[in-house]
Amino acid sequence: MTAPTDQPTEAGCLFCRIVAGEVPAALVHETPHTVAFRDIDPQAPSHVLVIPRRHVPDVGALADVSAEELAELVRATAEVARMEGLDGGYRSVYNTGPDAQQSVFHAHVHVLGGRAMTWPPG
Ligand code: DGP
C-alpha cells in the first residue's frame, strides 16, 4: 500500500508508517484518501480504526484542511460498519487530546461494535 505522493506524511508517525506499508496492519478497507485496519488492542468484538492517508493530528485539523477528505472518512466509517455486519449499531469515537486519552496523534476514528455499548462512556 502506497500513499499518493501528494499526501503529507510525518516522519516517525506510526499511522503514516502503516499507510506507507512500513508497519504491518490487518487492513479492512481502503479509499483514495482513507485506510482502515483492525485495532491492535480491540475494545469490542469489532474494533477498526479508519484514518486519513494525510497526516493531520486530529479530525478537527482534517476538517480545517479538507472537508472533502473528512466526508470521505465518515463515509468509510459507515462502509466499514456495513462490511463488519454491525447491523445493530456501532459507535464512532474520535479521541481528541490528552483528556480523551488520544495516544496516536494522526487523526483516526474508532469504529466499535458487536456488543451492546453503555452511556456515558468512561
Ligand atoms: P487513541 O488512544 O484514540 O489515540 O487510539 C489509538 C489506537 O491505536 C489504540 O486503540 C491502539 C491502536 N494502536 C496503537 N498502535 C497500533 C499498531 O501498531 N497497530 C494497530 N493496528 N493499532 C495500533
Backbone and ligand atoms as CSV (ligand in chain L), in Angstrom:
chain,resi,resn,atom,element,x,y,z
A,1,MET,N,N,0.854,-1.183,0.000
A,1,MET,CA,C,0.000,0.000,0.000
A,1,MET,C,C,0.892,1.236,0.000
A,2,THR,N,N,0.639,2.143,-0.917
A,2,THR,CA,C,1.466,3.337,-1.018
A,2,THR,C,C,0.578,4.569,-1.001
A,3,ALA,N,N,0.956,5.543,-0.189
A,3,ALA,CA,C,0.175,6.778,-0.139
A,3,ALA,C,C,0.400,7.564,-1.421
A,4,PRO,N,N,-0.648,8.218,-1.947
A,4,PRO,CA,C,-0.422,9.108,-3.086
A,4,PRO,C,C,0.676,10.107,-2.735
A,5,THR,N,N,1.494,10.473,-3.702
A,5,THR,CA,C,2.668,11.292,-3.417
A,5,THR,C,C,2.309,12.675,-2.896
A,6,ASP,N,N,1.064,13.128,-3.132
A,6,ASP,CA,C,0.703,14.461,-2.647
A,6,ASP,C,C,0.154,14.436,-1.228
A,7,GLN,N,N,0.207,13.282,-0.558
A,7,GLN,CA,C,-0.336,13.197,0.795
A,7,GLN,C,C,0.757,13.505,1.811
A,8,PRO,N,N,0.591,14.551,2.611
A,8,PRO,CA,C,1.610,14.867,3.613
A,8,PRO,C,C,1.772,13.730,4.619
A,9,THR,N,N,3.004,13.410,4.947
A,9,THR,CA,C,3.282,12.418,5.985
A,9,THR,C,C,4.192,13.077,7.014
A,10,GLU,N,N,4.318,12.426,8.165
A,10,GLU,CA,C,5.208,12.968,9.192
A,10,GLU,C,C,6.168,11.862,9.611
A,11,ALA,N,N,7.447,12.178,9.581
A,11,ALA,CA,C,8.467,11.187,9.935
A,11,ALA,C,C,8.208,10.666,11.341
A,12,GLY,N,N,8.275,9.356,11.487
A,12,GLY,CA,C,8.120,8.767,12.806
A,12,GLY,C,C,6.686,8.541,13.238
A,13,CYS,N,N,5.712,9.000,12.447
A,13,CYS,CA,C,4.307,8.800,12.829
A,13,CYS,C,C,3.911,7.352,12.535
A,14,LEU,N,N,3.439,6.662,13.574
A,14,LEU,CA,C,3.078,5.242,13.438
A,14,LEU,C,C,2.033,5.028,12.346
A,15,PHE,N,N,0.977,5.844,12.324
A,15,PHE,CA,C,-0.093,5.603,11.354
A,15,PHE,C,C,0.355,5.997,9.941
A,16,CYS,N,N,1.218,6.995,9.794
A,16,CYS,CA,C,1.799,7.265,8.469
A,16,CYS,C,C,2.582,6.048,7.992
A,17,ARG,N,N,3.256,5.383,8.916
A,17,ARG,CA,C,4.051,4.200,8.548
A,17,ARG,C,C,3.131,3.039,8.173
A,18,ILE,N,N,1.965,2.931,8.796
A,18,ILE,CA,C,1.000,1.901,8.391
A,18,ILE,C,C,0.480,2.223,6.988
A,19,VAL,N,N,0.146,3.495,6.730
A,19,VAL,CA,C,-0.325,3.893,5.393
A,19,VAL,C,C,0.730,3.567,4.337
A,20,ALA,N,N,1.986,3.793,4.677
A,20,ALA,CA,C,3.081,3.558,3.720
A,20,ALA,C,C,3.428,2.077,3.581
A,21,GLY,N,N,2.838,1.216,4.424
A,21,GLY,CA,C,3.139,-0.213,4.362
A,21,GLY,C,C,4.423,-0.580,5.082
A,22,GLU,N,N,4.963,0.347,5.860
A,22,GLU,CA,C,6.223,0.082,6.581
A,22,GLU,C,C,5.984,-0.661,7.892
A,23,VAL,N,N,4.764,-0.520,8.440
A,23,VAL,CA,C,4.362,-1.244,9.658
A,23,VAL,C,C,3.163,-2.088,9.269
A,24,PRO,N,N,3.198,-3.395,9.542
A,24,PRO,CA,C,2.075,-4.246,9.144
A,24,PRO,C,C,0.806,-3.961,9.951
A,25,ALA,N,N,-0.331,-4.108,9.283
A,25,ALA,CA,C,-1.625,-3.957,9.950
A,25,ALA,C,C,-2.630,-4.820,9.198
A,26,ALA,N,N,-3.681,-5.220,9.895
A,26,ALA,CA,C,-4.739,-6.030,9.276
A,26,ALA,C,C,-5.705,-5.080,8.580
A,27,LEU,N,N,-5.483,-4.887,7.294
A,27,LEU,CA,C,-6.289,-3.922,6.534
A,27,LEU,C,C,-7.694,-4.456,6.319
A,28,VAL,N,N,-8.655,-3.539,6.391
A,28,VAL,CA,C,-10.065,-3.886,6.226
A,28,VAL,C,C,-10.658,-3.198,5.002
A,29,HIS,N,N,-10.205,-1.983,4.710
A,29,HIS,CA,C,-10.861,-1.163,3.681
A,29,HIS,C,C,-9.914,-0.039,3.288
A,30,GLU,N,N,-9.972,0.358,2.016
A,30,GLU,CA,C,-9.170,1.492,1.550
A,30,GLU,C,C,-9.983,2.337,0.584
A,31,THR,N,N,-9.762,3.636,0.596
A,31,THR,CA,C,-10.302,4.543,-0.413
A,31,THR,C,C,-9.145,5.455,-0.816
A,32,PRO,N,N,-9.333,6.308,-1.799
A,32,PRO,CA,C,-8.211,7.173,-2.211
A,32,PRO,C,C,-7.616,7.986,-1.058
A,33,HIS,N,N,-8.434,8.372,-0.090
A,33,HIS,CA,C,-7.928,9.225,0.994
A,33,HIS,C,C,-7.962,8.578,2.369
A,34,THR,N,N,-8.402,7.323,2.466
A,34,THR,CA,C,-8.500,6.687,3.792
A,34,THR,C,C,-7.979,5.258,3.767
A,35,VAL,N,N,-7.603,4.785,4.952
A,35,VAL,CA,C,-7.208,3.394,5.167
A,35,VAL,C,C,-7.875,2.946,6.459
A,36,ALA,N,N,-8.376,1.705,6.483
A,36,ALA,CA,C,-8.988,1.157,7.698
A,36,ALA,C,C,-8.301,-0.159,8.043
A,37,PHE,N,N,-8.006,-0.324,9.329
A,37,PHE,CA,C,-7.308,-1.547,9.781
A,37,PHE,C,C,-7.747,-1.877,11.201
A,38,ARG,N,N,-7.550,-3.122,11.608
A,38,ARG,CA,C,-8.002,-3.558,12.943
A,38,ARG,C,C,-7.109,-2.974,14.035
A,39,ASP,N,N,-7.763,-2.521,15.113
A,39,ASP,CA,C,-7.023,-2.002,16.258
A,39,ASP,C,C,-6.223,-3.136,16.893
A,40,ILE,N,N,-4.989,-2.823,17.296
A,40,ILE,CA,C,-4.112,-3.845,17.875
A,40,ILE,C,C,-4.587,-4.278,19.267
A,41,ASP,N,N,-5.429,-3.457,19.895
A,41,ASP,CA,C,-5.906,-3.724,21.258
A,41,ASP,C,C,-7.427,-3.571,21.286
A,42,PRO,N,N,-8.148,-4.516,20.667
A,42,PRO,CA,C,-9.591,-4.326,20.450
A,42,PRO,C,C,-10.382,-4.209,21.750
A,43,GLN,N,N,-11.314,-3.248,21.753
A,43,GLN,CA,C,-12.169,-2.994,22.910
A,43,GLN,C,C,-13.599,-3.480,22.674
A,44,ALA,N,N,-13.825,-4.174,21.585
A,44,ALA,CA,C,-15.132,-4.737,21.242
A,44,ALA,C,C,-14.865,-5.854,20.233
A,45,PRO,N,N,-15.843,-6.747,20.015
A,45,PRO,CA,C,-15.626,-7.825,19.043
A,45,PRO,C,C,-15.177,-7.303,17.680
A,46,SER,N,N,-15.709,-6.152,17.273
A,46,SER,CA,C,-15.229,-5.494,16.053
A,46,SER,C,C,-14.684,-4.130,16.458
A,47,HIS,N,N,-13.406,-3.893,16.160
A,47,HIS,CA,C,-12.772,-2.607,16.511
A,47,HIS,C,C,-11.790,-2.258,15.396
A,48,VAL,N,N,-12.232,-1.334,14.557
A,48,VAL,CA,C,-11.458,-0.941,13.366
A,48,VAL,C,C,-11.125,0.543,13.486
A,49,LEU,N,N,-9.933,0.910,13.073
A,49,LEU,CA,C,-9.528,2.320,13.006
A,49,LEU,C,C,-9.595,2.768,11.558
A,50,VAL,N,N,-10.267,3.879,11.321
A,50,VAL,CA,C,-10.334,4.463,9.977
A,50,VAL,C,C,-9.543,5.763,10.028
A,51,ILE,N,N,-8.559,5.894,9.155
A,51,ILE,CA,C,-7.660,7.056,9.230
A,51,ILE,C,C,-7.531,7.717,7.859
A,52,PRO,N,N,-7.264,9.026,7.841
A,52,PRO,CA,C,-6.925,9.664,6.565
A,52,PRO,C,C,-5.483,9.307,6.194
A,53,ARG,N,N,-5.220,9.173,4.905
A,53,ARG,CA,C,-3.825,8.955,4.484
A,53,ARG,C,C,-2.969,10.164,4.826
A,54,ARG,N,N,-3.579,11.352,4.691
A,54,ARG,CA,C,-2.890,12.603,5.002
A,54,ARG,C,C,-2.543,12.650,6.498
A,55,HIS,N,N,-1.355,13.142,6.822
A,55,HIS,CA,C,-1.035,13.315,8.237
A,55,HIS,C,C,-1.635,14.614,8.758
A,56,VAL,N,N,-2.582,14.467,9.658
A,56,VAL,CA,C,-3.081,15.589,10.464
A,56,VAL,C,C,-3.235,15.038,11.874
A,57,PRO,N,N,-3.092,15.890,12.894
A,57,PRO,CA,C,-3.068,15.349,14.256
A,57,PRO,C,C,-4.418,14.859,14.775
A,58,ASP,N,N,-5.513,15.452,14.264
A,58,ASP,CA,C,-6.836,15.030,14.750
A,58,ASP,C,C,-7.892,15.399,13.708
A,59,VAL,N,N,-9.131,14.980,13.939
A,59,VAL,CA,C,-10.163,15.180,12.915
A,59,VAL,C,C,-10.523,16.648,12.737
A,60,GLY,N,N,-10.404,17.435,13.794
A,60,GLY,CA,C,-10.657,18.866,13.645
A,60,GLY,C,C,-9.687,19.479,12.651
A,61,ALA,N,N,-8.434,19.077,12.740
A,61,ALA,CA,C,-7.425,19.574,11.794
A,61,ALA,C,C,-7.736,19.088,10.385
A,62,LEU,N,N,-8.283,17.880,10.265
A,62,LEU,CA,C,-8.640,17.383,8.932
A,62,LEU,C,C,-9.758,18.227,8.334
A,63,ALA,N,N,-10.748,18.571,9.151
A,63,ALA,CA,C,-11.842,19.423,8.669
A,63,ALA,C,C,-11.307,20.774,8.211
A,64,ASP,N,N,-10.289,21.278,8.905
A,64,ASP,CA,C,-9.720,22.581,8.547
A,64,ASP,C,C,-9.018,22.554,7.190
A,65,VAL,N,N,-8.397,21.407,6.860
A,65,VAL,CA,C,-7.652,21.372,5.599
A,65,VAL,C,C,-8.480,20.818,4.447
A,66,SER,N,N,-9.445,19.933,4.724
A,66,SER,CA,C,-10.196,19.341,3.629
A,66,SER,C,C,-11.516,18.736,4.107
A,67,ALA,N,N,-12.606,19.466,3.895
A,67,ALA,CA,C,-13.928,18.941,4.245
A,67,ALA,C,C,-14.244,17.700,3.415
A,68,GLU,N,N,-13.745,17.668,2.173
A,68,GLU,CA,C,-14.000,16.517,1.292
A,68,GLU,C,C,-13.367,15.242,1.874
A,69,GLU,N,N,-12.141,15.363,2.369
A,69,GLU,CA,C,-11.477,14.183,2.933
A,69,GLU,C,C,-12.141,13.769,4.247
A,70,LEU,N,N,-12.620,14.745,5.013
A,70,LEU,CA,C,-13.349,14.414,6.242
A,70,LEU,C,C,-14.622,13.650,5.903
A,71,ALA,N,N,-15.333,14.109,4.879
A,71,ALA,CA,C,-16.557,13.412,4.472
A,71,ALA,C,C,-16.228,11.996,4.000
A,72,GLU,N,N,-15.126,11.839,3.299
A,72,GLU,CA,C,-14.734,10.502,2.830
A,72,GLU,C,C,-14.428,9.600,4.027
A,73,LEU,N,N,-13.812,10.182,5.060
A,73,LEU,CA,C,-13.517,9.420,6.282
A,73,LEU,C,C,-14.811,8.930,6.926
A,74,VAL,N,N,-15.803,9.785,6.994
A,74,VAL,CA,C,-17.079,9.400,7.618
A,74,VAL,C,C,-17.789,8.343,6.763
A,75,ARG,N,N,-17.747,8.525,5.442
A,75,ARG,CA,C,-18.355,7.507,4.565
A,75,ARG,C,C,-17.643,6.167,4.727
A,76,ALA,N,N,-16.310,6.198,4.836
A,76,ALA,CA,C,-15.545,4.951,5.012
A,76,ALA,C,C,-15.927,4.288,6.334
A,77,THR,N,N,-16.174,5.101,7.358
A,77,THR,CA,C,-16.621,4.577,8.660
A,77,THR,C,C,-17.911,3.775,8.495
A,78,ALA,N,N,-18.875,4.352,7.785
A,78,ALA,CA,C,-20.155,3.678,7.573
A,78,ALA,C,C,-19.963,2.404,6.743
A,79,GLU,N,N,-19.086,2.468,5.771
A,79,GLU,CA,C,-18.842,1.297,4.927
A,79,GLU,C,C,-18.174,0.173,5.736
A,80,VAL,N,N,-17.241,0.538,6.593
A,80,VAL,CA,C,-16.593,-0.469,7.451
A,80,VAL,C,C,-17.640,-1.119,8.352
A,81,ALA,N,N,-18.521,-0.322,8.952
A,81,ALA,CA,C,-19.567,-0.879,9.823
A,81,ALA,C,C,-20.442,-1.854,9.033
A,82,ARG,N,N,-20.760,-1.476,7.782
A,82,ARG,CA,C,-21.577,-2.362,6.943
A,82,ARG,C,C,-20.810,-3.663,6.673
A,83,MET,N,N,-19.531,-3.538,6.297
A,83,MET,CA,C,-18.726,-4.725,5.991
A,83,MET,C,C,-18.562,-5.634,7.208
A,84,GLU,N,N,-18.504,-5.029,8.402
A,84,GLU,CA,C,-18.329,-5.803,9.643
A,84,GLU,C,C,-19.639,-6.408,10.123
A,85,GLY,N,N,-20.738,-6.062,9.440
A,85,GLY,CA,C,-22.042,-6.629,9.793
A,85,GLY,C,C,-22.628,-6.043,11.061
A,86,LEU,N,N,-22.308,-4.767,11.324
A,86,LEU,CA,C,-22.761,-4.147,12.570
A,86,LEU,C,C,-24.166,-3.571,12.402
A,87,ASP,N,N,-25.100,-4.449,12.030
A,87,ASP,CA,C,-26.455,-4.009,11.700
A,87,ASP,C,C,-27.196,-3.483,12.929
A,88,GLY,N,N,-26.804,-3.937,14.114
A,88,GLY,CA,C,-27.460,-3.476,15.328
A,88,GLY,C,C,-26.959,-2.134,15.812
A,89,GLY,N,N,-25.967,-1.590,15.151
A,89,GLY,CA,C,-25.417,-0.292,15.532
A,89,GLY,C,C,-23.938,-0.391,15.851
A,90,TYR,N,N,-23.334,0.745,15.937
A,90,TYR,CA,C,-21.898,0.805,16.243
A,90,TYR,C,C,-21.592,2.162,16.825
A,91,ARG,N,N,-20.426,2.274,17.412
A,91,ARG,CA,C,-20.005,3.559,17.971
A,91,ARG,C,C,-18.774,4.055,17.215
A,92,SER,N,N,-18.809,5.343,16.825
A,92,SER,CA,C,-17.647,6.001,16.211
A,92,SER,C,C,-17.060,6.929,17.263
A,93,VAL,N,N,-15.778,6.772,17.545
A,93,VAL,CA,C,-15.130,7.556,18.600
A,93,VAL,C,C,-13.931,8.288,18.019
A,94,TYR,N,N,-13.885,9.597,18.274
A,94,TYR,CA,C,-12.738,10.419,17.898
A,94,TYR,C,C,-12.117,10.909,19.211
A,95,ASN,N,N,-11.137,10.219,19.734
A,95,ASN,CA,C,-10.453,10.721,20.927
A,95,ASN,C,C,-9.579,11.896,20.497
A,96,THR,N,N,-9.765,13.032,21.156
A,96,THR,CA,C,-9.030,14.233,20.765
A,96,THR,C,C,-8.388,14.859,21.998
A,97,GLY,N,N,-7.064,14.776,22.047
A,97,GLY,CA,C,-6.325,15.406,23.139
A,97,GLY,C,C,-6.134,14.487,24.325
A,98,PRO,N,N,-5.254,14.887,25.230
A,98,PRO,CA,C,-4.877,14.035,26.361
A,98,PRO,C,C,-6.028,13.700,27.303
A,99,ASP,N,N,-6.958,14.619,27.549
A,99,ASP,CA,C,-8.063,14.309,28.463
A,99,ASP,C,C,-8.935,13.184,27.913
A,100,ALA,N,N,-8.972,13.047,26.595
A,100,ALA,CA,C,-9.762,11.976,25.965
A,100,ALA,C,C,-8.910,10.737,25.703
A,101,GLN,N,N,-7.676,10.763,26.203
A,101,GLN,CA,C,-6.739,9.639,26.065
A,101,GLN,C,C,-6.350,9.363,24.622
A,102,GLN,N,N,-6.272,10.434,23.794
A,102,GLN,CA,C,-5.691,10.222,22.467
A,102,GLN,C,C,-4.221,9.866,22.655
A,103,SER,N,N,-3.802,8.768,22.033
A,103,SER,CA,C,-2.412,8.323,22.198
A,103,SER,C,C,-1.635,8.358,20.891
A,104,VAL,N,N,-2.334,8.348,19.765
A,104,VAL,CA,C,-1.669,8.429,18.456
A,104,VAL,C,C,-2.154,9.716,17.798
A,105,PHE,N,N,-1.220,10.613,17.502
A,105,PHE,CA,C,-1.604,11.946,17.025
A,105,PHE,C,C,-1.573,12.024,15.498
A,106,HIS,N,N,-2.274,11.070,14.907
A,106,HIS,CA,C,-2.650,11.041,13.491
A,106,HIS,C,C,-4.146,10.751,13.537
A,107,ALA,N,N,-4.951,11.629,12.941
A,107,ALA,CA,C,-6.404,11.516,13.062
A,107,ALA,C,C,-6.885,10.091,12.796
A,108,HIS,N,N,-7.841,9.645,13.611
A,108,HIS,CA,C,-8.408,8.312,13.406
A,108,HIS,C,C,-9.778,8.232,14.054
A,109,VAL,N,N,-10.623,7.405,13.462
A,109,VAL,CA,C,-11.942,7.101,14.009
A,109,VAL,C,C,-11.915,5.662,14.497
A,110,HIS,N,N,-12.293,5.459,15.749
A,110,HIS,CA,C,-12.507,4.098,16.231
A,110,HIS,C,C,-13.918,3.690,15.818
A,111,VAL,N,N,-14.060,2.552,15.162
A,111,VAL,CA,C,-15.376,2.001,14.846
A,111,VAL,C,C,-15.523,0.733,15.686
A,112,LEU,N,N,-16.426,0.818,16.665
A,112,LEU,CA,C,-16.579,-0.260,17.651
A,112,LEU,C,C,-17.967,-0.860,17.540
A,113,GLY,N,N,-18.060,-2.177,17.561
A,113,GLY,CA,C,-19.368,-2.811,17.507
A,113,GLY,C,C,-19.285,-4.287,17.825
A,114,GLY,N,N,-20.454,-4.926,17.758
A,114,GLY,CA,C,-20.518,-6.353,18.037
A,114,GLY,C,C,-20.880,-6.661,19.474
A,115,ARG,N,N,-21.127,-5.613,20.248
A,115,ARG,CA,C,-21.623,-5.795,21.621
A,115,ARG,C,C,-22.443,-4.562,21.981
A,116,ALA,N,N,-23.272,-4.684,23.020
A,116,ALA,CA,C,-24.048,-3.528,23.468
A,116,ALA,C,C,-23.108,-2.522,24.131
A,117,MET,N,N,-23.295,-1.241,23.833
A,117,MET,CA,C,-22.476,-0.181,24.412
A,117,MET,C,C,-23.197,0.442,25.596
A,118,THR,N,N,-22.442,1.055,26.467
A,118,THR,CA,C,-23.047,1.782,27.590
A,118,THR,C,C,-22.858,3.276,27.383
A,119,TRP,N,N,-23.665,4.059,28.081
A,119,TRP,CA,C,-23.567,5.518,28.036
A,119,TRP,C,C,-23.824,6.068,29.420
A,120,PRO,N,N,-23.067,7.042,29.955
A,120,PRO,CA,C,-21.992,7.725,29.252
A,120,PRO,C,C,-20.722,6.865,29.174
A,121,PRO,N,N,-19.852,7.192,28.201
A,121,PRO,CA,C,-18.575,6.477,28.095
A,121,PRO,C,C,-17.679,6.837,29.271
A,122,GLY,N,N,-16.715,6.018,29.551
A,122,GLY,CA,C,-15.827,6.267,30.685
A,122,GLY,C,C,-14.785,7.326,30.392
L,1,DGP,P1,P,-6.231,6.657,20.608
L,1,DGP,O1,O,-5.964,6.269,22.040
L,1,DGP,O2,O,-7.624,7.170,20.392
L,1,DGP,O3,O,-5.162,7.581,20.086
L,1,DGP,O4,O,-6.175,5.305,19.783
L,1,DGP,C1,C,-5.017,4.767,19.242
L,1,DGP,C2,C,-5.309,3.321,18.950
L,1,DGP,O5,O,-4.270,2.826,18.127
L,1,DGP,C3,C,-5.333,2.416,20.172
L,1,DGP,O6,O,-6.662,1.897,20.338
L,1,DGP,C4,C,-4.372,1.296,19.861
L,1,DGP,C5,C,-4.098,1.456,18.396
L,1,DGP,N1,N,-2.738,1.119,18.007
L,1,DGP,C6,C,-1.601,1.583,18.573
L,1,DGP,N2,N,-0.529,1.064,17.944
L,1,DGP,C7,C,-1.022,0.278,16.946
L,1,DGP,C8,C,-0.398,-0.526,15.943
L,1,DGP,O7,O,0.822,-0.616,15.806
L,1,DGP,N3,N,-1.224,-1.216,15.114
L,1,DGP,C9,C,-2.588,-1.139,15.217
L,1,DGP,N4,N,-3.293,-1.869,14.348
L,1,DGP,N5,N,-3.203,-0.391,16.138
L,1,DGP,C10,C,-2.427,0.306,16.993
